[in-house]
Amino acid sequence: MIYFKMENGVKKYTLQSENATIVLPAKFSIEDKYSEYRIENKKKHNIYPFDD
C-alpha cells in the first residue's frame, strides 16, 4: 500500500501508514458480488491475486 503525507505543503509518498493517507484504494470491495469468483479463478490458473 502506498501512502502520502503533507510536509511543508509538499506531498511525501511513503510505505509507512503512520500519520499518512492512503493513495491507492482497495482492489475489491465488500459489495462486489464477483470478487470471490475472480479470486477463485486466479487461484485456479495460478495467477497472483492482485494482477489484472
C-alpha positions as CSV (number, residue, x, y, z in Angstrom):
1,M,0.0,0.0,0.0
2,I,1.3,3.5,-0.8
3,Y,0.6,6.4,1.5
4,F,1.3,10.1,1.4
5,K,1.6,12.8,4.0
6,M,1.9,16.6,3.7
7,E,5.2,18.1,4.9
8,N,5.5,21.9,4.4
9,G,2.8,21.9,1.7
10,V,4.5,19.1,-0.3
11,K,3.2,15.6,-0.7
12,K,5.7,13.0,0.5
13,Y,5.0,9.4,-0.6
14,T,5.8,6.6,1.8
15,L,5.2,3.0,2.6
16,Q,4.6,3.6,6.3
17,S,1.0,4.2,7.4
18,E,1.8,6.4,10.4
19,N,0.2,9.9,10.0
20,A,-0.5,9.3,6.3
21,T,-3.4,8.9,3.9
22,I,-3.9,6.0,1.5
23,V,-3.2,6.9,-2.1
24,L,-4.4,3.7,-3.8
25,P,-7.8,2.3,-3.0
26,A,-8.5,-1.4,-2.2
27,K,-8.8,-3.7,-5.3
28,F,-12.0,-5.4,-4.2
29,S,-14.9,-4.0,-2.2
30,I,-17.2,-5.9,0.1
31,E,-20.2,-5.1,-2.1
32,D,-18.6,-6.5,-5.2
33,K,-20.5,-9.7,-5.9
34,Y,-18.0,-11.0,-8.5
35,S,-14.8,-10.6,-6.4
36,E,-15.0,-14.1,-4.9
37,Y,-15.3,-15.6,-8.4
38,R,-12.3,-13.6,-9.7
39,I,-10.1,-14.7,-6.7
40,E,-11.1,-18.4,-7.2
41,N,-10.4,-18.2,-10.9
42,K,-7.0,-16.6,-10.4
43,K,-6.1,-19.4,-7.9
44,K,-7.2,-22.0,-10.3
45,H,-4.9,-20.6,-13.0
46,N,-2.0,-19.8,-10.7
47,I,-2.3,-16.0,-11.2
48,Y,-1.2,-13.6,-8.5
49,P,-4.4,-12.3,-6.9
50,F,-3.6,-8.7,-7.5
51,D,-2.6,-8.9,-11.1
52,D,-5.2,-7.6,-13.6
